[in-house]
Amino acid sequence: DLPAPSNISVWWNFGSLLGLCLIIQILTGLFLAMHYTSDIATAFSSVSHICRDVNYGWLIRNLHANGASFFFICIYAHIGRGLYYGSYLYKETWTIGVVLLLLVMMTAFVG
């Protein structure tokens, strides 16, 4: 028996995974933005250029796309852990978390 709180379990890792996912999303997004063109005429060809001509561009693009899905899986697991252990009773902390969730969803929707 370790002298640790009872709520430290496998679910405890999702906060750290959220941070890791966020760092990966920011870095891959910056690398993709270096080669992406938002012009209507050249947007598709710039994505094709990233996948074909940039070193490991296909990997960066796939990490960015799949990392977003994994980020939301980690968010939902983190919220589920909070619900399970009754963290919603801490009103200020829970409200900040809900605001952050809404901001993340708005950011993901805008792209």
Contacts in CASP RR format, 6 or more apart in sequence:
PFRMAT RR
TARGET T0000
AUTHOR 0000-0000-0000
METHOD contacts of the structure
MODEL  1
DLPAPSNISVWWNFGSLLGLCLIIQILTGLFLAMHYTSDIATAFSSVSHI
CRDVNYGWLIRNLHANGASFFFICIYAHIGRGLYYGSYLYKETWTIGVVL
LLLVMMTAFVG
7 85 0 8 1.000
11 77 0 8 1.000
11 80 0 8 1.000
11 81 0 8 1.000
11 84 0 8 1.000
12 81 0 8 1.000
14 74 0 8 1.000
14 77 0 8 1.000
14 78 0 8 1.000
14 81 0 8 1.000
15 74 0 8 1.000
15 78 0 8 1.000
17 74 0 8 1.000
18 71 0 8 1.000
18 74 0 8 1.000
18 75 0 8 1.000
18 78 0 8 1.000
21 67 0 8 1.000
21 70 0 8 1.000
21 71 0 8 1.000
21 74 0 8 1.000
22 71 0 8 1.000
24 63 0 8 1.000
24 64 0 8 1.000
24 67 0 8 1.000
25 64 0 8 1.000
25 67 0 8 1.000
25 68 0 8 1.000
25 71 0 8 1.000
28 60 0 8 1.000
28 61 0 8 1.000
28 63 0 8 1.000
28 64 0 8 1.000
29 60 0 8 1.000
29 64 0 8 1.000
31 57 0 8 1.000
31 60 0 8 1.000
32 50 0 8 1.000
32 60 0 8 1.000
32 61 0 8 1.000
32 64 0 8 1.000
35 46 0 8 1.000
35 49 0 8 1.000
35 50 0 8 1.000
35 54 0 8 1.000
36 43 0 8 1.000
36 46 0 8 1.000
36 47 0 8 1.000
36 50 0 8 1.000
37 43 0 8 1.000
37 45 0 8 1.000
37 46 0 8 1.000
47 61 0 8 1.000
50 57 0 8 1.000
50 58 0 8 1.000
50 60 0 8 1.000
50 61 0 8 1.000
51 57 0 8 1.000
51 58 0 8 1.000
51 61 0 8 1.000
52 58 0 8 1.000
54 60 0 8 1.000
68 108 0 8 1.000
72 108 0 8 1.000
75 101 0 8 1.000
75 104 0 8 1.000
79 101 0 8 1.000
81 87 0 8 1.000
82 88 0 8 1.000
87 93 0 8 1.000
87 94 0 8 1.000
88 94 0 8 1.000
END
